[in-house]
Amino acid sequence: MKARTCLAYAALLVYLALPASADPLGGPNAFPLTSDGSSDAMAHRRANRCQDRRLAPDDRIEACQSLLRRHLIEDGVLWILTAAADEDKNDDDAAIDAYQKAIDEGQQAEALRRRAVLYARTGQNDFAMADADRLVQIDGADASSYALRCVVRGMSANGLADALADCDHALSIAKDDKTVRDDRALTLLKMGRYDEAIADCNAALGPEGKHPDSLYLRGVIERRKGDTAAASADIAAALASDSGVAERFARFGLKAEAP
């Protein structure tokens, strides 16, 4: 895999980094049951299973589909959760279909955001860019919309200047957003602007300096600069905080030992 593509995939990883057990839509109370299902104990159990990423994808899909048949949670939300499970089982066609159903059911922004990442991850860059552009059109007040387009544009070496402009705009909306800082750091890394990339990692880390993704990314950049001692210290600290951080980045082609 070419280094440019590896870095772009790593940017997607930073953009979507979530603990494995987390609900991708914000927790079990983010989208409550409708009044028809609020006192239904079975519906509550199925709602928890639908969004519990510790479970096998097929078990989550079955729970989501059961709720869809009864309309106890907004259908658009359930289609997004179904699509997330489809992605986890590597059924990309089913996920794309489910995201379209979510869009049709009113969850346009979230479904576009996730589908754009899926398209980018699978190399369908034109479709990813179309979704990213549409997301900015409908949800341009949200910094994450520009951050996503920054990542998608960064898939192409010819798009790095526009990618950086999008990350800059995202930070003008939410200057303290750690994920956007990491996204811009990756863009600057691809542009060879290592010192500026490290500055963004520092800003993402903040005074406590404990965010493992930012630490690991800073270590990668320091290794690219040839600062072996600093790189080793940051990578070791990242691994001590989160033993899975190296594997997550390696899945997307960005390894600390890369030149």
Secondary structure, DSSP 8 states (H G I E B T S, - for coil): --HHHHHHHHHHHHHH---TTS-TTS-TTSS---TTTTT-HHHHHHHHHHH-TTS-HHHHHHHHHHHHHHT-S-HHHHHHHHHHHHHHTT-HHHHHHHHHHHHHTT-HHHHHHHHHHHHHHTT-HHHHHHHHHHHHHHSTTSHHHHHHHHHHHTTSGGGHHHHHHHHHHHHHH-TT-HHHHHHHHHHHHHTT-HHHHHHHHHHHHTTTT--HHHHHHHHHHHHHHT-HHHHHHHHHHHHHH-TTHHHHHHHTT--TT--
